Amino acid sequence: MNIGFIGAGNLGEKAIIRLSDKYDIFVSDPIEKDFLKDKTKGYFSFEETMNFCDLIFLTVKPNKLEELFKNLDLDTSSKVFISFIAGQSLNKIENLIGKENKIARGMPTVGIGTGDSSIAITANFDLAEEETTKKILNELGSTFEIEEKKFDAFTAIVGAGPAYFALLAETLSEIAIKEGFDKPFDWINTLMLGTSKIYDEKKDIGFEEIMTMVASKGGVTEKALENMQENGLKKIISDAIQMAITKSKELGN
């Protein structure tokens, strides 16, 4: 199967790399990257990618979608489209491409590059009947269907999630450097991976229990957590996510 990518930014690039060993990939993007040329069939015009491919990923910025499709004069009825564009509803994409097309809207994270992303999906067709499409999505991560009205929240919580963890990791790294450690980045990363594995090993426990496991009564961790709670860390995060949800909704208008 030929797979096309309209857009090869951070998200598209990672998906291309993940899929390139198993599929023929055609890329359409004004900025050409040499290492992607080596892993794919190459870069092509928008029209050529649309013509050559059966399954097409839309991974451009939201403001580029309408510009690309407004003058499209191609028969796309036999193709499947998967949009990874934040804030763009199925209805909006259907109005641009055509309601007769099979269109799925997905929201992954940059973890698709290693197949470690949760991917929320909604579609205007039965995904169970499109075995090849479902198989390709599962190459990128763990897929599950949700109601479209929940997409803005999922985008703000999970789609943007790696950046939140990266901010925490950056903060811990800066503190470590200030305390005299040299290049602590690898072991801060190992810290995040190890915490994730605690959950993976025993999924009947919650994140609160993990905090309890680490925070001994009257100890170092408890003191730090108490200070974070007193300074309203949870409210800061909650308010920030609500603002991100609002922004996602604005992008769809």
Backbone torsions as a table, in degrees:
resi	resn	phi	psi	omega
1	MET	NA	137.4	174.9
2	ASN	-88.9	129.0	179.8
3	ILE	-115.8	130.0	179.5
4	GLY	-107.5	145.2	174.3
5	PHE	-121.8	116.3	173.9
6	ILE	-94.6	94.4	-174.5
7	GLY	109.6	129.2	-179.8
8	ALA	-134.6	49.3	173.7
9	GLY	-76.7	-156.1	-176.3
10	ASN	-56.1	-48.2	-177.1
11	LEU	-70.3	-48.9	179.8
12	GLY	-60.7	-41.7	179.9
13	GLU	-58.2	-45.1	-177.7
14	LYS	-67.3	-39.1	177.6
15	ALA	-65.9	-40.2	178.5
16	ILE	-60.0	-48.0	-179.1
17	ILE	-61.2	-41.8	-178.9
18	ARG	-62.7	-39.0	-173.5
19	LEU	-94.0	-13.6	-169.2
20	SER	-65.9	-23.4	179.9
21	ASP	-74.8	-19.6	-174.8
22	LYS	-113.9	-17.5	-173.6
23	TYR	-133.9	158.4	173.8
24	ASP	-83.6	118.0	-174.0
25	ILE	-109.3	130.9	174.4
26	PHE	-114.4	132.5	-173.3
27	VAL	-118.0	137.0	173.3
28	SER	-125.4	112.0	-179.8
29	ASP	-162.7	138.0	-178.6
30	PRO	-67.1	-22.2	178.5
31	ILE	-102.7	112.8	-177.2
32	GLU	-92.8	133.6	179.5
33	LYS	-112.5	123.7	-174.6
34	ASP	-57.8	-39.7	-176.7
35	PHE	-69.3	-24.9	175.6
36	LEU	-77.9	-31.1	175.2
37	LYS	-59.7	-38.6	-178.7
38	ASP	-70.0	-24.6	-176.1
39	LYS	-98.7	-7.0	-174.6
40	THR	-129.0	-177.7	172.6
41	LYS	-71.7	-15.9	177.9
42	GLY	122.0	-174.6	178.6
43	TYR	-95.2	138.8	-178.0
44	PHE	-137.1	166.8	175.7
45	SER	-68.1	163.9	178.1
46	PHE	-56.4	-46.5	-178.1
47	GLU	-65.4	-40.2	179.7
48	GLU	-64.8	-43.8	178.8
49	THR	-61.8	-41.3	178.7
50	MET	-63.9	-39.2	-178.2
51	ASN	-72.8	-40.6	-172.8
52	PHE	-76.8	-23.6	-166.4
53	CYS	-109.4	149.7	178.8
54	ASP	-95.5	-34.1	179.5
55	LEU	-120.9	128.1	-173.2
56	ILE	-127.1	122.6	175.0
57	PHE	-90.6	130.9	174.9
58	LEU	-100.6	107.7	-176.0
59	THR	-130.7	37.8	176.8
60	VAL	-94.1	171.4	174.8
61	LYS	-69.4	149.2	-175.3
62	PRO	-52.5	-37.8	-175.9
63	ASN	-75.5	-6.5	-179.2
64	LYS	-93.8	-17.8	-172.0
65	LEU	-63.3	-51.0	-178.0
66	GLU	-63.4	-39.2	179.1
67	GLU	-59.1	-38.6	-177.5
68	LEU	-71.5	-41.3	-169.6
69	PHE	-97.8	-7.3	-173.4
70	LYS	-66.6	-28.6	179.5
71	ASN	-112.9	20.6	-177.3
72	LEU	-69.6	128.3	179.0
73	ASP	-127.2	62.1	-179.1
74	LEU	-131.8	153.0	174.6
75	ASP	-83.5	109.0	-177.5
76	THR	-108.9	8.0	-171.6
77	SER	-64.5	-23.1	-178.4
78	SER	-92.9	3.5	-174.0
79	LYS	-104.0	158.5	174.7
80	VAL	-112.2	131.4	179.0
81	PHE	-112.0	135.2	174.5
82	ILE	-122.2	115.5	-179.4
83	SER	-97.6	125.8	172.2
84	PHE	-108.7	29.7	-175.3
85	ILE	-94.3	123.3	-178.1
86	ALA	-64.7	137.7	171.6
87	GLY	78.3	0.1	-177.9
88	GLN	-101.7	109.7	-175.4
89	SER	-70.8	160.4	175.3
90	LEU	-57.1	-42.7	-178.4
91	ASN	-61.2	-41.4	-180.0
92	LYS	-66.2	-40.8	179.2
93	ILE	-68.6	-39.6	177.1
94	GLU	-59.8	-40.9	-179.2
95	ASN	-65.6	-27.5	179.2
96	LEU	-84.3	-43.8	-173.5
97	ILE	-93.0	-35.2	-176.7
98	GLY	126.2	129.7	-175.8
99	LYS	-66.9	-17.4	-179.7
100	GLU	-77.5	-10.6	-178.7
101	ASN	-83.7	151.9	174.0
102	LYS	-83.4	117.8	-175.3
103	ILE	-131.0	130.7	174.0
104	ALA	-117.8	139.7	174.9
105	ARG	-108.1	126.8	-179.4
106	GLY	-128.1	155.0	173.5
107	MET	-133.7	103.5	177.4
108	PRO	-102.5	-170.3	167.9
109	THR	-119.9	175.7	177.6
110	VAL	-66.3	-5.8	175.5
111	GLY	-65.4	-7.4	177.5
112	ILE	-62.4	-21.3	-179.6
113	GLY	-63.1	-24.8	178.5
114	THR	-118.5	6.1	-178.5
115	GLY	77.5	20.1	-175.4
116	ASP	-111.1	35.5	-179.0
117	SER	-110.8	141.8	163.7
118	SER	-80.6	133.5	-177.1
119	ILE	-126.9	110.9	175.1
120	ALA	-79.9	138.9	-175.7
121	ILE	-134.9	140.8	164.9
122	THR	-140.8	149.2	-173.7
123	ALA	-147.9	160.1	176.3
124	ASN	-94.6	14.7	176.6
125	PHE	-142.6	169.2	-179.3
126	ASP	-80.8	106.7	-178.0
127	LEU	-61.2	-30.9	-179.0
128	ALA	-62.1	-27.1	-179.5
129	GLU	-84.7	-12.7	178.5
130	GLU	-105.0	75.3	-173.4
131	GLU	-60.6	-39.9	-178.9
132	THR	-65.9	-42.9	178.5
133	THR	-61.5	-45.7	180.0
134	LYS	-63.5	-39.4	179.3
135	LYS	-62.4	-43.2	-179.4
136	ILE	-65.8	-41.9	177.4
137	LEU	-62.0	-39.0	179.9
138	ASN	-69.4	-20.1	173.4
139	GLU	-66.4	-27.2	-175.5
140	LEU	-90.4	-18.1	-180.0
141	GLY	164.7	-162.1	-179.0
142	SER	-95.7	112.6	-175.2
143	THR	-97.6	146.9	174.1
144	PHE	-154.1	145.7	-177.3
145	GLU	-88.6	138.3	176.0
146	ILE	-132.6	163.5	174.5
147	GLU	-67.7	142.0	-176.3
148	GLU	-63.0	-29.0	-179.1
149	LYS	-63.4	-15.6	-180.0
150	LYS	-94.6	0.0	-174.3
151	PHE	-65.4	-38.0	-179.1
152	ASP	-63.0	-41.2	178.5
153	ALA	-68.0	-42.0	179.5
154	PHE	-63.1	-41.4	178.8
155	THR	-59.3	-45.9	-176.8
156	ALA	-71.2	-33.7	-176.9
157	ILE	-86.1	-50.9	-171.6
158	VAL	-100.1	-47.5	-178.6
159	GLY	-57.1	-41.2	179.0
160	ALA	-89.6	-5.7	-172.6
161	GLY	-52.9	-43.6	-179.7
162	PRO	-55.8	-32.4	178.9
163	ALA	-67.6	-35.0	179.7
164	TYR	-66.9	-44.3	178.5
165	PHE	-66.5	-35.0	177.9
166	ALA	-65.5	-35.5	176.9
167	LEU	-63.8	-43.4	176.9
168	LEU	-62.6	-43.9	-179.7
169	ALA	-63.9	-39.9	177.9
170	GLU	-62.9	-42.0	179.5
171	THR	-63.3	-45.5	178.1
172	LEU	-62.6	-38.4	179.3
173	SER	-64.5	-42.9	179.9
174	GLU	-63.5	-40.1	178.0
175	ILE	-65.6	-43.1	-180.0
176	ALA	-60.6	-42.7	179.0
177	ILE	-64.3	-41.4	178.1
178	LYS	-61.2	-31.7	-179.3
179	GLU	-86.4	5.9	172.3
180	GLY	101.7	4.6	178.3
181	PHE	-83.7	143.4	-178.4
182	ASP	-100.9	121.2	178.0
183	LYS	48.3	69.6	-178.0
184	PRO	-83.3	6.8	-168.9
185	PHE	-60.8	-41.2	-178.4
186	ASP	-64.1	-43.5	-178.0
187	TRP	-79.4	-18.5	169.8
188	ILE	-69.7	-39.5	177.1
189	ASN	-64.5	-42.3	177.0
190	THR	-61.6	-35.2	176.6
191	LEU	-59.4	-45.3	179.7
192	MET	-66.5	-43.2	178.8
193	LEU	-62.0	-43.1	-179.0
194	GLY	-63.9	-39.3	178.0
195	THR	-63.3	-41.2	178.0
196	SER	-61.7	-39.0	-177.6
197	LYS	-69.8	-27.8	174.8
198	ILE	-59.0	-43.7	178.7
199	TYR	-67.6	-43.2	-178.8
200	ASP	-61.2	-36.6	-177.2
201	GLU	-71.7	-28.7	-175.1
202	LYS	-145.0	80.4	-170.7
203	LYS	-74.7	-4.3	177.4
204	ASP	-82.8	-2.1	174.7
205	ILE	-101.3	153.6	178.7
206	GLY	-100.5	179.1	-179.1
207	PHE	-68.3	-30.4	176.9
208	GLU	-63.3	-39.0	178.4
209	GLU	-65.8	-33.6	177.3
210	ILE	-64.6	-41.1	176.4
211	MET	-60.8	-41.7	-179.8
212	THR	-65.2	-37.3	178.7
213	MET	-59.4	-37.4	-174.7
214	VAL	-88.0	-34.3	-172.3
215	ALA	-89.5	92.1	176.2
216	SER	-68.4	147.2	-179.4
217	LYS	-58.9	124.6	178.4
218	GLY	75.2	11.8	-174.9
219	GLY	-98.1	-171.0	-176.1
220	VAL	-63.7	-49.6	-176.6
221	THR	-63.9	-43.0	-180.0
222	GLU	-58.5	-41.0	-179.9
223	LYS	-62.5	-44.2	179.6
224	ALA	-64.3	-44.3	-179.4
225	LEU	-64.8	-39.8	178.0
226	GLU	-60.0	-42.7	179.5
227	ASN	-65.0	-40.5	178.3
228	MET	-62.2	-42.0	-179.1
229	GLN	-68.5	-40.8	179.6
230	GLU	-64.5	-30.3	-179.4
231	ASN	-91.2	7.1	172.1
232	GLY	75.8	33.6	-178.0
233	LEU	-59.3	-42.7	-179.2
234	LYS	-61.9	-40.3	179.9
235	LYS	-67.4	-39.2	177.8
236	ILE	-59.0	-45.8	-179.7
237	ILE	-66.0	-45.3	-179.0
238	SER	-61.3	-44.2	179.3
239	ASP	-63.6	-39.7	-179.9
240	ALA	-64.7	-40.8	179.8
241	ILE	-66.0	-40.3	178.1
242	GLN	-61.6	-38.5	176.8
243	MET	-65.7	-37.1	178.3
244	ALA	-67.4	-38.6	177.5
245	ILE	-61.9	-44.8	178.6
246	THR	-60.7	-41.3	178.9
247	LYS	-64.1	-40.7	178.1
248	SER	-61.1	-40.1	178.3
249	LYS	-66.2	-38.1	179.4
250	GLU	-63.4	-38.1	179.7
251	LEU	-62.5	-27.3	-177.7
252	GLY	-84.8	-9.3	-178.5
253	ASN	-87.2	NA	NA
